[in-house]
Amino acid sequence: MLLSELPTPAIVIEKSRLEANLQTMQELANAQGVALRPHTKTHKSVFIASRQRDLGAKGLTVAKLGEAETFAGAGFTDIRLAYALYGTDKYARLAGLLSSCRVSFCVDTSEGASAASAFFAAQGLTVDVMIETDIGYHRCGVRWDRSESAAFALWVDSLPGLRVCGILTHAGHSYYGPQSEGESLADSLRRVSNQERDRMLEFAVSLRQAGVKAAVSGDLEISVGSTPSIRYFTNRDHEGFKITEIRPGNYVFHDMTQVNLGVRGMESCALTVHATVFSKHKNEDGSERLFIDSGKKVLTSDGAFRAEGYGQILYDAGNMVPMPHAVINALSEEHGWVLVRGGSTLNVGDRVRVVPNHSCVVVNTQPHMFIVDGEDVIQSIPVDSQCKVV
């Protein structure tokens, strides 16, 4: 099938860019002496996860238990839920995976740890947990720099049914960009990356001083990761500890958020939304408004750092050249509103490729993605864990 024959809207993935992204991140992990445990929330695909494993990835990261079940069912045997799992229904589902798969999850509250301990101890099981750690994003996690956090980790490690195997953080504030006058995009990413690394290493030292068994034995897993902060990641030794794994997710595709943050250029964006222009009208000021068949249900309403609109239409998809003066300035559920200043050569029936602001959310909207090589559609791959939010 040719791309021009593909029903729209559709998610298309350029094979060469996908492979380059996968190999680049694996090479970075190898060079820095860390395991790559990619986050599957971006692609939700057994096919792509298998490629990551083939290239050297050590286990997978998921956000939700339903995703863990999907990948465990596909034969993956080391899965980390980067999420503070809570609820006896979820603990029971996780217990069902343990006979064939190592599954670890996060705790960051006494209530969550106590509930998990009570359930797993009653089942005669001991499960691995990560202490979720706040190093600056302030979403979830115990503070890295407070003595009560190390005491909390030691208490969790003493609970029946639980074993503290490591510490985990997400530097979500790497998406904020420069935070001071004169700070460049590269400097902002490097700052957060170094902060993420250094604060986690300091926290590891405090866990050893507190007596957490994995930290004392030197087996503590120290997990960091976000695609922007990994851009400038360098590992280092601090009092016998080093970062042991990285968990980027978005890197497989990239998107306008990564481009605008300076993480990668347009040439690294492997995923685009293939759409059709189905309506065109003149505005009173001489500009034109076009409508493409991709609205909120496909492109999503996510913004992007320093973005104008809800995705970038390409003039030349082969060379990833943006279309000048065309802005997706609004979204209805099924309509992408495109403002074209000064008129457009696009007409009803024409097809366009759009680099979305946030590829992770876009993937979750569709049951299939299409691998392409230029104008040739190579294969359709399912979004295996689509909508697995429970």
C-alpha positions as CSV (number, residue, x, y, z in Angstrom):
1,M,0.0,0.0,0.0
2,L,1.1,3.6,-0.7
3,L,0.8,6.3,1.9
4,S,-1.7,8.1,-0.4
5,E,-4.0,5.0,-0.2
6,L,-4.0,4.9,3.6
7,P,-7.3,6.0,5.2
8,T,-6.9,9.2,7.3
9,P,-6.4,10.2,10.0
10,A,-3.6,7.7,10.7
11,I,-0.4,7.6,12.8
12,V,2.6,6.9,10.6
13,I,6.1,6.1,11.7
14,E,9.1,6.6,9.5
15,K,11.1,3.4,9.9
16,S,14.6,4.9,9.4
17,R,14.0,7.6,12.0
18,L,12.5,5.2,14.5
19,E,15.5,2.9,14.2
20,A,17.9,5.8,14.5
21,N,16.2,7.0,17.7
22,L,16.2,3.5,19.2
23,Q,19.9,3.0,18.5
24,T,21.0,6.4,19.6
25,M,19.5,6.0,23.1
26,Q,20.9,2.5,23.5
27,E,24.3,3.7,22.5
28,L,24.0,6.5,25.1
29,A,23.1,4.0,27.8
30,N,25.9,1.7,26.9
31,A,28.4,4.6,26.9
32,Q,27.3,5.7,30.4
33,G,27.2,2.2,31.9
34,V,23.5,2.2,32.7
35,A,20.7,-0.1,31.8
36,L,18.1,1.2,29.4
37,R,14.6,0.5,30.7
38,P,12.4,2.3,28.2
39,H,9.0,3.7,29.2
40,T,6.4,2.1,27.0
41,K,3.7,4.7,27.7
42,T,4.9,6.4,24.5
43,H,4.5,3.6,22.0
44,K,2.3,1.1,23.8
45,S,3.6,-1.4,21.3
46,V,4.9,-5.0,21.7
47,F,6.6,-4.6,18.3
48,I,8.6,-1.6,19.3
49,A,9.3,-2.9,22.8
50,S,10.7,-6.0,21.1
51,R,13.0,-3.9,19.0
52,Q,14.2,-2.1,22.1
53,R,14.9,-5.4,23.8
54,D,16.7,-6.7,20.7
55,L,19.0,-3.6,20.8
56,G,19.9,-4.2,24.4
57,A,17.1,-2.7,26.7
58,K,17.0,-4.3,30.1
59,G,13.4,-4.6,31.0
60,L,10.5,-2.2,30.5
61,T,8.8,0.7,32.3
62,V,5.1,1.1,32.3
63,A,2.7,3.6,33.8
64,K,-0.3,1.4,34.6
65,L,-0.9,-2.2,35.6
66,G,-2.9,-2.8,32.5
67,E,0.2,-2.0,30.5
68,A,2.2,-4.4,32.7
69,E,-0.3,-7.2,32.0
70,T,-0.1,-6.5,28.2
71,F,3.7,-6.8,28.1
72,A,3.9,-9.7,30.6
73,G,1.5,-11.5,28.4
74,A,3.8,-10.9,25.4
75,G,6.7,-12.6,27.2
76,F,8.5,-9.6,28.9
77,T,9.9,-10.7,32.2
78,D,11.2,-7.6,34.0
79,I,8.6,-4.8,34.3
80,R,8.7,-1.7,36.4
81,L,5.6,0.4,37.2
82,A,6.8,3.9,37.6
83,Y,3.7,4.6,39.6
84,A,2.6,4.5,43.2
85,L,0.3,1.5,42.9
86,Y,-2.6,1.4,45.4
87,G,-5.6,-0.9,45.9
88,T,-6.2,-4.6,46.8
89,D,-7.7,-5.2,43.3
90,K,-4.5,-4.0,41.7
91,Y,-2.3,-5.9,44.2
92,A,-4.2,-9.1,43.3
93,R,-3.6,-8.5,39.6
94,L,0.1,-7.8,40.2
95,A,0.4,-11.0,42.2
96,G,-0.9,-12.9,39.3
97,L,2.0,-11.8,37.2
98,L,4.8,-12.7,39.6
99,S,5.0,-16.4,38.6
100,S,6.2,-15.4,35.2
101,C,7.6,-11.9,35.6
102,R,9.5,-9.7,38.0
103,V,7.3,-6.7,38.6
104,S,8.3,-3.8,40.8
105,F,6.3,-0.7,41.7
106,C,6.6,2.6,43.5
107,V,5.6,3.6,47.0
108,D,5.8,7.1,48.5
109,T,3.3,7.2,51.4
110,S,2.9,5.2,54.6
111,E,-0.7,4.4,53.6
112,G,0.3,2.9,50.3
113,A,3.2,1.0,51.8
114,S,1.1,-0.4,54.6
115,A,-1.7,-1.5,52.3
116,A,0.7,-3.2,50.0
117,S,2.5,-4.9,52.8
118,A,-0.7,-6.2,54.3
119,F,-1.8,-7.7,51.0
120,F,1.4,-9.3,49.9
121,A,2.4,-10.6,53.3
122,A,-1.0,-12.3,53.6
123,Q,-0.3,-14.0,50.3
124,G,3.1,-15.2,51.5
125,L,4.8,-13.1,48.8
126,T,7.6,-10.5,48.9
127,V,7.6,-7.9,46.1
128,D,10.2,-5.3,45.1
129,V,9.3,-1.7,45.6
130,M,11.0,1.5,44.6
131,I,10.9,4.6,46.8
132,E,9.5,7.3,44.5
133,T,11.7,10.4,45.0
134,D,11.0,14.1,44.4
135,I,14.1,15.8,43.2
136,G,12.4,19.0,42.0
137,Y,9.3,18.3,40.0
138,H,7.0,18.1,43.0
139,R,4.5,15.7,41.5
140,C,4.9,12.6,43.7
141,G,7.6,11.1,45.9
142,V,9.4,11.7,49.1
143,R,11.8,14.6,49.2
144,W,15.4,13.6,48.5
145,D,16.9,16.0,51.0
146,R,15.0,15.3,54.1
147,S,16.1,12.9,56.9
148,E,12.5,11.6,57.3
149,S,12.7,10.3,53.7
150,A,15.5,7.9,54.5
151,A,13.7,6.9,57.6
152,F,10.6,6.2,55.5
153,A,12.6,4.0,53.2
154,L,14.1,2.0,56.1
155,W,10.6,1.5,57.6
156,V,9.2,0.3,54.2
157,D,12.1,-2.1,54.0
158,S,11.2,-3.6,57.4
159,L,7.6,-4.3,56.4
160,P,6.6,-7.9,55.6
161,G,5.9,-8.6,52.0
162,L,8.0,-5.7,50.7
163,R,11.6,-5.3,49.8
164,V,13.1,-1.9,48.9
165,C,15.1,-2.6,45.7
166,G,15.8,1.0,44.7
167,I,14.8,4.6,44.3
168,L,13.1,6.2,41.3
169,T,12.5,9.7,40.1
170,H,11.1,11.6,37.1
171,A,12.6,15.0,36.3
172,G,9.4,16.4,34.8
173,H,10.7,19.9,35.3
174,S,13.1,19.3,32.5
175,Y,10.1,20.3,30.3
176,Y,10.0,23.8,31.8
177,G,12.9,25.2,29.7
178,P,15.2,28.0,30.8
179,Q,14.5,29.3,34.3
180,S,16.8,32.3,34.5
181,E,17.8,35.2,32.2
182,G,20.6,34.1,29.9
183,E,20.1,30.4,30.4
184,S,20.0,28.6,27.1
185,L,17.9,25.6,26.2
186,A,21.0,23.3,26.3
187,D,22.0,24.8,29.7
188,S,18.5,24.2,31.1
189,L,18.5,20.6,30.1
190,R,22.0,20.1,31.4
191,R,21.1,21.7,34.7
192,V,18.2,19.5,35.3
193,S,20.0,16.4,34.2
194,N,22.9,17.0,36.6
195,Q,20.4,17.9,39.4
196,E,18.5,14.6,38.8
197,R,21.7,12.5,38.9
198,D,23.3,14.3,41.8
199,R,20.3,14.4,44.1
200,M,19.5,10.8,43.5
201,L,23.1,9.8,44.4
202,E,22.9,11.9,47.6
203,F,19.7,10.2,48.5
204,A,21.3,6.8,47.9
205,V,24.0,7.7,50.4
206,S,21.4,8.7,53.0
207,L,19.7,5.4,52.5
208,R,23.0,3.5,53.2
209,Q,23.5,5.6,56.3
210,A,20.0,4.8,57.5
211,G,20.6,1.1,57.0
212,V,18.4,0.2,54.0
213,K,19.6,-3.2,53.1
214,A,20.0,-2.8,49.3
215,A,21.9,0.4,49.8
216,V,24.2,-1.1,52.4
217,S,25.0,-4.1,50.1
218,G,25.6,-1.9,47.1
219,D,22.6,-3.5,45.2
220,L,20.4,-0.4,45.3
221,E,18.8,0.3,41.9
222,I,18.9,4.1,41.1
223,S,16.5,4.9,38.3
224,V,16.2,8.3,36.5
225,G,14.6,9.4,33.3
226,S,12.9,11.8,31.1
227,T,13.7,12.3,27.4
228,P,14.8,15.9,27.9
229,S,17.0,15.3,30.9
230,I,18.6,12.3,29.4
231,R,19.8,14.4,26.4
232,Y,22.8,15.5,28.4
233,F,23.0,12.7,30.9
234,T,26.5,11.7,32.2
235,N,27.0,9.1,34.9
236,R,29.4,9.5,37.8
237,D,30.4,7.8,40.9
238,H,29.5,9.3,44.2
239,E,30.6,7.6,47.4
240,G,30.3,4.2,45.7
241,F,26.9,4.9,44.0
242,K,26.2,5.4,40.3
243,I,22.9,5.7,38.4
244,T,22.0,2.2,37.4
245,E,19.2,2.8,34.9
246,I,17.5,5.4,32.7
247,R,13.8,5.3,31.7
248,P,13.2,7.7,28.7
249,G,10.0,7.1,26.7
250,N,9.3,9.8,24.2
251,Y,12.7,9.4,22.5
252,V,11.4,6.6,20.2
253,F,9.3,9.2,18.3
254,H,10.1,12.7,19.6
255,D,7.6,15.5,18.9
256,M,7.3,19.3,18.8
257,T,7.8,19.5,22.6
258,Q,11.3,17.9,22.2
259,V,12.1,20.0,19.1
260,N,11.2,23.3,20.8
261,L,13.1,22.3,24.0
262,G,16.2,21.7,21.8
263,V,16.4,18.0,22.7
264,R,16.4,16.9,19.0
265,G,15.7,18.5,15.6
266,M,12.8,17.9,13.3
267,E,14.8,15.2,11.5
268,S,14.5,13.0,14.6
269,C,10.6,13.1,14.7
270,A,9.6,9.6,13.6
271,L,5.9,9.9,14.2
272,T,3.5,12.1,12.3
273,V,-0.3,12.2,11.9
274,H,-1.4,11.7,8.3
275,A,-4.4,13.8,7.7
276,T,-6.7,15.1,4.8
277,V,-7.8,18.6,4.1
278,F,-11.6,18.3,3.8
279,S,-12.7,22.0,3.9
280,K,-11.3,25.4,2.9
281,H,-12.6,28.9,3.3
282,K,-11.5,32.5,3.0
283,N,-11.3,34.9,5.9
284,E,-12.2,38.5,5.6
285,D,-8.6,39.6,6.2
286,G,-7.4,37.5,3.2
287,S,-6.1,34.6,5.1
288,E,-7.5,31.2,4.7
289,R,-8.8,28.6,7.1
290,L,-8.5,24.9,6.3
291,F,-9.9,22.0,8.2
292,I,-8.1,18.7,8.5
293,D,-9.7,15.4,9.7
294,S,-7.6,15.3,12.9
295,G,-9.0,17.1,16.0
296,K,-8.8,16.7,19.7
297,K,-9.5,12.9,19.4
298,V,-6.3,12.5,17.4
299,L,-3.9,15.4,17.8
300,T,-5.0,16.0,21.5
301,S,-5.2,19.5,22.9
302,D,-1.8,19.3,24.6
303,G,0.3,22.4,24.1
304,A,4.1,22.3,23.7
305,F,6.9,24.4,25.0
306,R,7.0,27.6,22.9
307,A,4.6,26.1,20.4
308,E,2.2,28.1,18.3
309,G,-0.8,25.8,17.8
310,Y,-1.4,22.1,18.2
311,G,1.2,20.5,16.0
312,Q,3.4,21.4,13.0
313,I,2.2,20.8,9.5
314,L,5.0,19.8,7.2
315,Y,5.6,21.3,3.7
316,D,8.1,18.5,2.8
317,A,7.6,15.4,5.0
318,G,10.6,13.6,3.4
319,N,12.9,16.3,4.7
320,M,10.8,17.4,7.7
321,V,10.4,20.9,6.4
322,P,7.7,22.9,8.2
323,M,5.0,24.6,6.2
324,P,5.4,28.3,6.6
325,H,2.5,30.4,7.8
326,A,0.3,27.4,8.5
327,V,-0.8,27.1,12.1
328,I,-3.2,24.6,13.7
329,N,-4.7,27.3,15.9
330,A,-7.8,25.4,17.2
331,L,-9.2,22.0,17.6
332,S,-12.7,20.6,17.7
333,E,-13.3,17.0,18.5
334,E,-13.0,15.9,14.8
335,H,-11.7,19.1,13.2
336,G,-8.2,20.6,13.1
337,W,-8.6,24.3,12.4
338,V,-5.7,25.6,10.3
339,L,-5.0,29.3,9.8
340,V,-3.0,30.0,6.7
341,R,-1.7,33.6,6.6
342,G,-1.5,34.9,3.1
343,G,-3.2,32.0,1.4
344,S,-2.3,28.4,0.8
345,T,-1.6,26.0,-2.1
346,L,-3.5,23.3,-0.2
347,N,-6.9,22.4,-1.4
348,V,-9.7,20.1,-0.4
349,G,-8.5,16.5,-0.9
350,D,-4.9,17.2,-0.3
351,R,-3.0,15.2,2.4
352,V,-0.7,16.6,5.0
353,R,1.7,15.2,7.7
354,V,1.6,16.8,11.1
355,V,4.2,16.5,13.8
356,P,2.2,16.5,17.0
357,N,3.0,18.4,20.2
358,H,2.9,15.3,22.3
359,S,3.3,12.0,20.6
360,C,2.6,9.8,23.7
361,V,-1.0,11.0,24.0
362,V,-1.6,10.8,20.2
363,V,-0.6,7.1,20.2
364,N,-3.2,6.3,22.8
365,T,-6.0,7.6,20.6
366,Q,-5.5,5.0,17.8
367,P,-5.7,1.2,17.7
368,H,-3.0,0.9,15.0
369,M,0.1,2.6,13.7
370,F,1.7,2.3,10.3
371,I,5.4,1.8,9.7
372,V,6.4,3.6,6.5
373,D,9.4,4.0,4.3
374,G,8.9,7.2,2.4
375,E,5.7,6.7,0.5
376,D,5.5,2.9,1.0
377,V,3.5,1.5,3.9
378,I,5.5,-1.4,5.2
379,Q,3.2,-2.8,7.9
380,S,0.5,-2.0,10.4
381,I,1.3,-2.6,14.1
382,P,-1.2,-2.6,16.9
383,V,-1.2,-0.2,19.8
384,D,-1.3,-3.2,22.2
385,S,-1.9,-1.3,25.4
386,Q,-4.1,1.4,24.0
387,C,-6.3,2.9,26.8
388,K,-4.8,0.7,29.4
389,V,-5.3,3.3,32.1
390,V,-6.4,1.0,35.0
